[in-house]
């Protein structure tokens, strides 16, 4: 243990224990000295200039206890990190800290309730079986991809006259009322939505079908029973919808001219061949991924591990962050999504819970396999990964890689990802039917 810090670990549950830490008196006094130098700058005592109050006078007037909080902010994180490093603990959540003693010339004592990474009991993970044969590509799939290209390159044309249809992108004002009274969050201006996309409360988009530019219409809706604003859940509302503009996709005809205009090919048949080759490659990649996932699922099913709730909650947080980023790319905010989709924050977390638990469990089992088989990334593999993640930086790439190497958290994350990849490759290589490389 580091000088001035002693610690004892006592396991109190499957993945939980109490860490008792004691910090030597001299380190406590040093922290109190630093705390005094910090707070004395703003201390005002009659007869002394600001910032020039002697320590004894300060303590007599304000008490030494006024320094404890600042001292503890210095002492506890450093001592806690020292203790978990020395005892080789792997916390998965913030500890619950209880200070038992702090005073001048005395040791500081605190307890920390710590949730730690669970132990995995591995079952059979060698000789597992998975299907690796890719599905054949059909003509229907090729044509479907062609029509997606049509949609992608379609132009949105304003519709000055005519009715809004499913698939149109419309700009609307929404004014919601319940029993004739407006409610918070019920009004929004110049909102763009594709009719039929399911972004809004059920019934609201459908009520826009048939509207003309400049038209206003009342659309009755019922908020879902699990709506995230409890005051609105299950209630009937009337939305005054004012439609400002309609834009409709104009599809280009699929012919050789389309190929020359929007692709690198001269004929539509060449585009079809390129699509087929891409779909065949994707099918092979999907078969490979499906085989890997099947092997992972079998290894996880054969293993035993009790997952702390904190790990699942953290994974849900990451998934919601990813979802929020996806919404942002579409020009939406999470709050707007909740308001008009009928989804709730609690409902969204619960929706992600099963996948979050599955992801955490798989990660723990794969990591345990990597440890059991001593699978560690080489320095060459680490460098290749750093080159990959910094691709496109040109002349700055090498200097940026050097900066990344100094970031301990980032490097630990890179090493973890590579270990997990090695564990998956190990499952494949030791399966009865290893996936064919793409």
Backbone torsions as a table, in degrees:
resi	resn	phi	psi	omega
1	UNK	NA	145.7	-178.6
2	UNK	-61.1	155.3	-178.3
3	UNK	-59.5	129.9	176.0
4	UNK	89.1	-1.7	-179.8
5	UNK	-131.2	128.3	172.1
6	UNK	-125.2	146.7	-176.1
7	UNK	-147.8	152.0	177.9
8	UNK	-135.6	136.8	-178.3
9	UNK	-114.3	129.4	176.7
10	UNK	-128.6	119.4	-179.6
11	UNK	-75.3	130.1	-178.3
12	UNK	-116.6	-8.2	179.4
13	UNK	-156.7	-176.4	-177.8
14	UNK	-58.5	-46.3	-177.4
15	UNK	-126.2	28.0	-174.5
16	UNK	-142.8	150.8	177.3
17	UNK	-161.7	177.1	179.7
18	UNK	-115.4	128.0	177.9
19	UNK	-103.1	116.3	177.8
20	UNK	-100.4	121.7	-174.6
21	UNK	-122.2	138.2	175.0
22	UNK	-126.6	130.9	-179.2
23	UNK	-111.1	132.4	-174.5
24	UNK	-60.8	148.6	-177.9
25	UNK	-54.9	-39.8	-177.6
26	UNK	-63.8	-33.8	177.9
27	UNK	-72.6	-33.8	176.1
28	UNK	-64.4	-45.2	-179.6
29	UNK	-63.9	-37.9	176.5
30	UNK	-62.0	-41.2	179.4
31	UNK	-67.6	-37.7	177.4
32	UNK	-66.0	-37.0	177.0
33	UNK	-62.1	-44.9	179.6
34	UNK	-65.7	-37.1	178.5
35	UNK	-64.9	-40.9	179.0
36	UNK	-62.5	-45.8	-179.7
37	UNK	-60.5	-28.0	179.7
38	UNK	-76.4	-46.7	-173.0
39	UNK	-84.1	-23.9	-176.2
40	UNK	-66.1	-22.0	179.8
41	UNK	-59.6	-28.9	-177.7
42	UNK	-109.0	2.5	-177.3
43	UNK	-75.0	134.6	178.8
44	UNK	-119.0	117.0	178.2
45	UNK	-131.6	126.1	179.6
46	UNK	-53.6	132.8	178.5
47	UNK	97.3	-8.7	179.8
48	UNK	-127.8	144.2	174.8
49	UNK	-68.2	150.4	179.6
50	UNK	-59.3	128.5	179.9
51	UNK	87.8	-3.0	-176.8
52	UNK	-115.9	21.0	-179.2
53	UNK	-74.5	126.6	176.7
54	UNK	-61.5	151.5	-177.7
55	UNK	-57.2	-45.7	-176.9
56	UNK	-63.7	-40.2	179.1
57	UNK	-66.9	-42.8	178.9
58	UNK	-57.6	-48.0	-176.7
59	UNK	-69.3	-33.9	178.8
60	UNK	-67.2	-36.0	-176.5
61	UNK	-84.5	-43.5	-173.4
62	UNK	-105.7	-18.7	-178.0
63	UNK	89.4	142.5	179.8
64	UNK	-66.0	-23.4	-178.1
65	UNK	-62.3	-21.7	179.4
66	UNK	-68.7	-14.2	179.3
67	UNK	-93.6	-11.9	-171.0
68	UNK	-63.1	-43.1	-176.3
69	UNK	-61.1	-46.0	179.2
70	UNK	-63.9	-39.9	-179.9
71	UNK	-65.2	-42.2	-179.7
72	UNK	-65.1	-34.2	177.4
73	UNK	-61.4	-27.8	176.7
74	UNK	-85.4	-43.9	-170.2
75	UNK	-73.6	-47.6	-169.5
76	UNK	-65.6	-50.6	-178.6
77	UNK	-59.1	-42.4	-178.5
78	UNK	-65.5	-46.0	-179.1
79	UNK	-68.1	-38.0	179.3
80	UNK	-63.3	-47.4	-179.9
81	UNK	-63.8	-39.1	177.0
82	UNK	-61.0	-43.9	-177.3
83	UNK	-65.5	-45.7	-177.5
84	UNK	-69.0	-31.5	176.7
85	UNK	-67.7	-46.2	-177.4
86	UNK	-67.0	-37.7	-178.1
87	UNK	-89.0	-0.5	177.8
88	UNK	57.3	44.2	175.5
89	UNK	-90.8	151.7	178.5
90	UNK	-125.1	84.5	179.9
91	UNK	-64.5	146.8	177.4
92	UNK	-118.5	6.3	179.2
93	UNK	-155.8	165.1	177.1
94	UNK	-66.6	137.4	-178.7
95	UNK	-74.4	157.4	171.3
96	UNK	-99.3	112.0	-171.4
97	UNK	-102.2	135.7	176.2
98	UNK	-127.7	115.7	179.1
99	UNK	-81.6	125.2	-178.4
100	UNK	-99.5	-28.7	-177.9
101	UNK	-159.7	135.3	167.9
102	UNK	-155.7	131.9	178.8
103	UNK	-166.9	165.1	177.4
104	UNK	-62.3	138.4	174.8
105	UNK	62.1	16.4	-179.7
106	UNK	-124.1	154.2	175.4
107	UNK	-67.9	146.9	172.9
108	UNK	-92.3	130.9	179.8
109	UNK	-123.4	134.4	173.8
110	UNK	-146.5	156.1	174.7
111	UNK	-113.1	144.3	177.4
112	UNK	-129.7	119.7	173.5
113	UNK	-83.1	120.5	-169.7
114	UNK	-123.1	129.8	171.3
115	UNK	-93.0	124.1	-174.3
116	UNK	-112.6	163.6	178.6
117	UNK	-60.0	134.1	-175.7
118	UNK	-75.3	155.4	174.1
119	UNK	-85.6	141.7	-179.1
120	UNK	-108.6	129.5	171.9
121	UNK	-99.8	108.8	-176.5
122	UNK	-76.7	143.7	170.5
123	UNK	-104.0	-148.6	179.1
124	UNK	-72.4	128.8	176.2
125	UNK	-135.3	2.8	173.8
126	UNK	-108.5	150.3	177.8
127	UNK	73.6	20.8	177.6
128	UNK	-76.7	163.3	-174.7
129	UNK	-121.3	139.5	176.4
130	UNK	-149.5	145.2	178.3
131	UNK	-76.8	135.2	-175.8
132	UNK	-123.0	1.5	-175.1
133	UNK	-78.4	120.5	179.3
134	UNK	-70.6	151.1	176.9
135	UNK	-74.6	139.2	178.5
136	UNK	-67.0	149.3	178.9
137	UNK	-87.3	130.8	-178.1
138	UNK	-99.4	163.2	176.9
139	UNK	-64.3	-34.3	179.5
140	UNK	-61.7	-38.5	178.9
141	UNK	-66.6	-39.3	178.6
142	UNK	-62.7	-45.5	-179.6
143	UNK	-65.2	-37.2	178.2
144	UNK	-61.6	-40.4	177.5
145	UNK	-66.0	-37.3	176.5
146	UNK	-61.3	-42.7	179.8
147	UNK	-68.4	-30.6	174.4
148	UNK	-64.6	-38.5	176.1
149	UNK	-62.5	-40.0	176.1
150	UNK	-56.2	-46.9	-179.6
151	UNK	-63.6	-42.0	-176.6
152	UNK	-62.7	-40.2	-176.4
153	UNK	-96.2	7.3	178.6
154	UNK	-69.2	146.3	176.7
155	UNK	-95.8	140.5	175.4
156	UNK	-86.8	115.2	-177.7
157	UNK	-106.7	133.7	176.2
158	UNK	-62.7	138.3	176.4
159	UNK	-108.4	102.5	-177.7
160	UNK	-74.6	-36.8	179.2
161	UNK	-127.9	151.1	-179.1
162	UNK	115.5	176.2	-173.3
163	UNK	-104.3	149.4	175.7
164	UNK	-69.2	138.4	-178.9
165	UNK	-124.3	163.0	173.3
166	UNK	-59.4	130.9	-176.5
167	UNK	100.9	-17.0	177.1
168	UNK	-74.1	148.6	171.6
169	UNK	-99.2	120.6	-175.7
170	UNK	-118.6	153.3	174.0
171	UNK	-111.1	123.6	-172.7
172	UNK	-136.5	158.3	163.8
173	UNK	-104.4	140.6	178.6
174	UNK	-123.8	129.0	176.6
175	UNK	-129.1	109.3	-176.4
176	UNK	-93.4	143.7	176.9
177	UNK	-137.1	141.5	171.3
178	UNK	-122.9	122.0	-174.7
179	UNK	53.7	37.5	176.9
180	UNK	81.5	-3.8	-176.9
181	UNK	-110.1	138.1	176.7
182	UNK	-67.4	155.7	177.8
183	UNK	-130.1	154.7	-176.1
184	UNK	-60.3	131.7	179.6
185	UNK	83.4	1.9	-175.8
186	UNK	-86.7	-9.4	-178.0
187	UNK	-111.6	134.7	176.0
188	UNK	-150.7	140.2	-175.9
189	UNK	-113.9	148.2	175.8
190	UNK	50.9	46.6	179.7
191	UNK	-89.1	130.0	179.4
192	UNK	-101.3	131.0	-179.3
193	UNK	-148.0	144.3	173.9
194	UNK	-89.9	120.7	-178.2
195	UNK	-63.1	125.5	-178.7
196	UNK	98.8	-1.7	-178.6
197	UNK	-79.2	-18.1	179.6
198	UNK	80.0	18.5	-179.9
199	UNK	-73.7	-30.6	-172.9
200	UNK	-101.5	172.4	177.8
201	UNK	-55.0	137.8	-178.9
202	UNK	-49.9	130.0	178.1
203	UNK	101.6	-23.6	-175.0
204	UNK	-74.8	-44.7	177.9
205	UNK	-66.9	-42.4	-179.4
206	UNK	-59.9	-32.3	-179.4
207	UNK	-70.4	-12.4	179.5
208	UNK	-86.5	-17.1	-179.7
209	UNK	-61.4	131.0	179.2
210	UNK	93.9	-6.7	179.9
211	UNK	-76.7	151.5	177.2
212	UNK	-106.5	155.3	175.0
213	UNK	-55.7	131.9	-178.2
214	UNK	90.4	-9.6	-177.3
215	UNK	-83.4	146.4	171.9
216	UNK	-116.9	146.6	-176.5
217	UNK	-150.8	145.3	174.4
218	UNK	-92.9	127.6	-178.8
219	UNK	-120.6	115.5	178.2
220	UNK	-79.5	138.1	176.6
221	UNK	-140.1	164.4	173.7
222	UNK	-124.5	123.5	178.1
223	UNK	-64.8	140.7	177.5
224	UNK	-58.1	152.1	-178.7
225	UNK	-62.8	-28.4	-179.2
226	UNK	-102.6	25.1	-179.8
227	UNK	-57.1	142.7	-170.9
228	UNK	-68.1	-23.2	171.6
229	UNK	-91.7	104.9	-172.2
230	UNK	-57.9	-33.0	-178.4
231	UNK	-65.9	-20.2	-178.2
232	UNK	-103.5	-15.0	-174.5
233	UNK	-55.9	127.3	176.0
234	UNK	78.1	-2.4	-176.0
235	UNK	-87.7	151.6	176.7
236	UNK	-88.5	139.5	-179.1
237	UNK	-137.3	160.1	173.2
238	UNK	-118.3	124.4	176.0
239	UNK	-105.0	124.8	170.9
240	UNK	-82.4	110.8	-177.5
241	UNK	-103.6	121.7	174.7
242	UNK	-112.7	117.5	-176.1
243	UNK	-94.5	119.8	-177.9
244	UNK	-92.9	-40.7	-173.4
245	UNK	-151.8	150.3	175.8
246	UNK	-124.3	134.0	172.1
247	UNK	-125.9	135.5	-175.5
248	UNK	-127.5	142.6	-179.1
249	UNK	-72.4	133.7	172.1
250	UNK	-108.1	113.3	-175.8
251	UNK	-84.3	134.9	174.7
252	UNK	-77.6	145.4	179.0
253	UNK	-68.4	138.5	179.3
254	UNK	-81.5	104.0	178.6
255	UNK	-155.2	-173.7	-178.4
256	UNK	-63.2	-33.3	178.4
257	UNK	-63.7	-39.5	175.8
258	UNK	-58.6	-44.9	-179.6
259	UNK	-60.0	-45.4	-177.8
260	UNK	-69.4	-32.0	-175.2
261	UNK	-78.0	-37.5	-170.5
262	UNK	-117.3	-1.6	179.9
263	UNK	-135.0	-179.3	177.5
264	UNK	-92.9	12.8	-176.9
265	UNK	-111.1	161.6	-177.3
266	UNK	-94.6	-24.1	-177.4
267	UNK	-130.3	157.6	178.7
268	UNK	-67.5	-30.8	179.4
269	UNK	-65.7	-37.2	176.4
270	UNK	-65.1	-36.2	176.9
271	UNK	-64.1	-43.8	178.2
272	UNK	-59.9	-42.6	-180.0
273	UNK	-63.8	-40.4	178.7
274	UNK	-64.8	-40.8	178.4
275	UNK	-62.8	-44.0	-180.0
276	UNK	-60.2	-45.3	-179.9
277	UNK	-62.0	-40.7	178.9
278	UNK	-65.0	-43.5	-179.4
279	UNK	-66.1	-36.6	178.2
280	UNK	-65.7	-40.3	177.2
281	UNK	-65.0	-42.2	178.6
282	UNK	-64.6	-37.0	178.6
283	UNK	-64.6	-41.5	177.8
284	UNK	-64.9	-41.0	178.6
285	UNK	-65.7	-40.1	178.6
286	UNK	-64.0	-41.3	178.4
287	UNK	-62.3	-40.1	177.7
288	UNK	-62.9	-48.0	-179.5
289	UNK	-64.9	-40.6	179.0
290	UNK	-62.5	-40.2	178.4
291	UNK	-64.3	-43.5	178.4
292	UNK	-62.0	-45.4	-179.7
293	UNK	-63.5	-37.1	178.2
294	UNK	-64.4	-41.0	178.5
295	UNK	-66.4	-41.1	178.0
296	UNK	-62.0	-45.6	-179.7
297	UNK	-59.6	-40.3	178.9
298	UNK	-66.7	-43.7	178.9
299	UNK	-63.0	-39.8	178.6
300	UNK	-66.6	-43.0	180.0
301	UNK	-63.0	-31.1	-178.7
302	UNK	-83.3	-11.0	-178.2
303	UNK	-98.3	166.8	179.0
304	UNK	-130.0	127.2	178.6
305	UNK	-158.2	138.9	176.9
306	UNK	-105.3	114.9	-171.2
307	UNK	-91.1	128.2	173.9
308	UNK	-63.1	141.6	-179.8
309	UNK	-58.3	-33.3	-178.4
310	UNK	-60.0	-36.6	-179.4
311	UNK	-66.7	-38.6	178.7
312	UNK	-67.1	-43.1	179.9
313	UNK	-63.0	-40.3	178.1
314	UNK	-64.0	-40.0	178.9
315	UNK	-65.7	-39.0	176.2
316	UNK	-61.4	-41.3	177.6
317	UNK	-57.0	-45.3	179.6
318	UNK	-63.0	-40.4	-178.4
319	UNK	-67.2	-37.6	178.1
320	UNK	-68.7	-37.9	175.6
321	UNK	-59.9	-43.7	178.4
322	UNK	-62.9	-42.3	179.5
323	UNK	-63.1	-41.5	178.8
324	UNK	-62.5	-39.7	178.2
325	UNK	-65.7	-37.4	177.3
326	UNK	-63.8	-41.5	177.6
327	UNK	-63.0	-41.2	-178.5
328	UNK	-61.6	-36.1	178.4
329	UNK	-66.1	-21.9	177.5
330	UNK	-95.8	4.9	180.0
331	UNK	79.8	21.0	-178.8
332	UNK	-114.5	154.6	173.0
333	UNK	-108.6	153.9	-177.7
334	UNK	-60.4	-39.5	-179.6
335	UNK	-63.2	-40.0	177.7
336	UNK	-65.3	-40.2	177.6
337	UNK	-59.2	-45.9	179.2
338	UNK	-62.5	-42.1	-173.2
339	UNK	-62.9	-40.1	-171.5
340	UNK	-110.4	-5.5	177.7
341	UNK	-93.9	-20.0	-175.3
342	UNK	86.6	-4.9	177.6
343	UNK	-75.9	157.7	179.1
344	UNK	-120.1	154.6	175.3
345	UNK	-56.2	-42.5	179.3
346	UNK	-66.9	-39.0	179.3
347	UNK	-66.1	-37.4	179.0
348	UNK	-66.2	-41.5	178.2
349	UNK	-62.8	-42.1	-179.5
350	UNK	-67.6	-33.8	177.9
351	UNK	-63.0	-34.4	-179.1
352	UNK	-86.1	-12.7	-168.7
353	UNK	-59.8	-47.0	-176.9
354	UNK	-60.8	-46.9	179.4
355	UNK	-66.3	-35.3	179.3
356	UNK	-63.9	-46.6	179.5
357	UNK	-63.0	-40.8	179.2
358	UNK	-62.0	-42.5	-178.6
359	UNK	-66.3	-42.9	179.9
360	UNK	-65.0	-43.6	-178.9
361	UNK	-62.6	-44.6	179.8
362	UNK	-63.1	-42.2	-179.5
363	UNK	-62.3	-41.9	-179.8
364	UNK	-65.2	-42.2	-178.8
365	UNK	-67.8	-43.7	179.1
366	UNK	-63.6	-38.4	177.6
367	UNK	-64.8	-39.3	178.1
368	UNK	-65.0	-37.6	176.7
369	UNK	-64.4	-42.6	178.4
370	UNK	-61.0	-39.8	178.8
371	UNK	-67.9	-43.0	-177.7
372	UNK	-64.1	-35.1	-177.4
373	UNK	-98.6	5.6	178.9
374	UNK	53.9	50.3	-179.8
375	UNK	-93.4	106.1	-179.7
376	UNK	-124.9	138.9	177.0
377	UNK	-68.0	140.4	177.3
378	UNK	-79.0	166.9	177.4
379	UNK	-61.4	-36.9	178.2
380	UNK	-63.9	-42.0	179.4
381	UNK	-66.7	-38.6	176.9
382	UNK	-62.1	-43.7	-179.5
383	UNK	-65.2	-40.8	178.3
384	UNK	-60.6	-39.5	179.1
385	UNK	-67.6	-40.7	178.0
386	UNK	-64.9	-37.7	175.9
387	UNK	-63.4	-40.3	-178.7
388	UNK	-63.9	-46.7	-175.4
389	UNK	-74.5	-15.1	178.7
390	UNK	-108.1	13.5	-179.1
391	UNK	-58.7	136.7	178.5
392	UNK	98.5	-1.7	-179.0
393	UNK	-87.6	-5.1	175.4
394	UNK	62.8	-129.4	-175.9
395	UNK	-66.3	-19.4	-177.9
396	UNK	-88.3	-3.0	-173.3
397	UNK	-60.1	-49.9	-175.9
398	UNK	-62.8	-42.1	-180.0
399	UNK	-66.7	-35.3	179.0
400	UNK	-69.4	-37.3	177.0
401	UNK	-61.3	-40.3	178.9
402	UNK	-63.3	-38.0	177.2
403	UNK	-66.1	-41.2	179.6
404	UNK	-63.5	-36.4	-179.7
405	UNK	-63.1	-25.3	179.6
406	UNK	-83.3	-10.4	179.8
407	UNK	-89.7	100.8	-173.5
408	UNK	-60.6	-43.8	-178.8
409	UNK	-63.1	-43.4	-180.0
410	UNK	-62.9	-45.1	-178.2
411	UNK	-65.7	-36.1	176.0
412	UNK	-63.6	-39.2	178.6
413	UNK	-65.5	-42.0	177.9
414	UNK	-62.3	-46.3	179.5
415	UNK	-61.4	-39.3	179.5
416	UNK	-63.9	-46.1	-179.6
417	UNK	-59.8	-42.4	-179.0
418	UNK	-68.6	-35.9	176.9
419	UNK	-63.7	-42.3	179.2
420	UNK	-63.9	-41.2	178.0
421	UNK	-62.4	-40.4	178.4
422	UNK	-65.4	-37.7	178.6
423	UNK	-64.4	-40.6	178.2
424	UNK	-65.1	-44.7	178.2
425	UNK	-60.6	-35.5	178.8
426	UNK	-65.5	-42.7	177.5
427	UNK	-59.7	-43.5	-179.1
428	UNK	-65.3	-48.2	-177.1
429	UNK	-63.6	-27.3	-177.9
430	UNK	-105.3	14.9	176.6
431	UNK	-87.2	166.3	-179.1
432	UNK	-74.0	-28.7	176.2
433	UNK	-133.9	89.0	-177.6
434	UNK	-67.9	144.6	-179.8
435	UNK	-65.0	136.8	177.7
436	UNK	-72.8	139.9	178.9
437	UNK	-67.0	148.6	179.3
438	UNK	-83.5	NA	NA
